[in-house]
Amino acid sequence: MALRTKARWFGVALNSPDPQALGRFYVRLLDWELHTDTPGWVTVAPSNDAGYNLGFHLEKEYERPVWPGEKGKQQMQMHLDLEVDDLDQAVAHAIEAGAELAEYQPQENVRVMLDPDGHPFCLYLD
């Protein structure tokens, strides 16, 4: 049995000490729209009818993850993979939007970036 039959929907939520700021970052990064903006919850999506979104949930006890992982430190729980056409241009755009380039880069065709809260995300060439 499907969980929902009327429409397809998919979302990923990231914890954040400041969901509004993180949501605005992803609006700039992805050129998406802000859809929900409440004190503890923000969602962004490419459009109202996209069927998927990114959510940002207030976590007052948020601890910034480390990349790569280190024993005894907050580990990354998940990361986003974003396919791009031009890796150098995508990195420059991400930095302009507020991301930072991670020090450790494990692959030639991938750039690990960190969002303002330290969540790693990968820009990659297919």
Residue pairs with C-beta under 8 A, 6 or more apart in sequence:
7 51
8 51
9 51
9 52
10 51
10 52
10 53
11 43
11 52
11 53
11 54
11 55
12 54
12 55
12 78
12 80
13 54
13 55
13 56
13 57
14 22
14 54
14 55
14 56
14 57
14 117
14 119
15 56
15 57
15 58
15 59
15 62
16 22
16 56
16 57
16 58
16 59
16 62
16 117
17 58
17 59
17 60
17 62
17 117
18 58
18 117
19 40
19 41
19 42
19 56
19 57
19 58
20 37
20 42
20 56
21 116
22 42
22 56
22 115
22 116
22 117
23 34
23 37
23 42
23 43
23 44
23 54
23 56
24 34
25 97
25 98
25 99
25 115
25 116
26 32
26 44
26 54
26 56
26 115
27 33
27 34
27 44
28 97
28 98
29 93
29 94
29 97
29 98
29 99
29 115
30 44
30 46
30 54
30 82
32 44
32 45
32 46
32 54
33 44
33 45
33 46
33 47
33 48
34 42
34 43
34 44
35 43
35 44
35 45
35 48
35 53
36 42
36 43
36 55
39 58
40 57
40 58
41 55
41 56
41 57
41 58
42 55
42 56
43 53
43 54
43 55
43 56
44 53
44 54
44 56
45 52
45 53
45 54
54 80
62 117
63 74
64 74
64 117
64 118
65 73
65 74
65 75
65 76
65 77
65 118
65 119
65 120
66 73
66 74
66 75
66 76
66 118
67 76
67 102
67 104
67 112
67 114
67 118
67 120
68 104
68 106
69 75
69 76
76 119
76 120
79 119
79 120
79 121
79 122
80 119
80 121
80 122
81 121
81 122
81 124
82 90
82 121
82 122
82 123
82 124
83 124
83 125
83 126
84 90
84 123
84 124
84 125
85 125
87 109
87 111
87 123
87 124
87 125
90 111
90 123
91 101
91 111
91 113
91 123
94 113
94 123
95 101
98 115
98 116
99 113
99 114
99 115
99 116
99 121
100 113
100 114
101 111
101 112
101 113
101 114
102 111
102 112
102 113
102 114
102 120
104 112
105 111
105 112
106 112
107 124
109 124
109 125
110 122
110 123
110 124
110 125
111 122
111 123
111 124
112 120
112 121
112 122
113 120
113 121
113 122
113 123
114 120
114 121
115 121
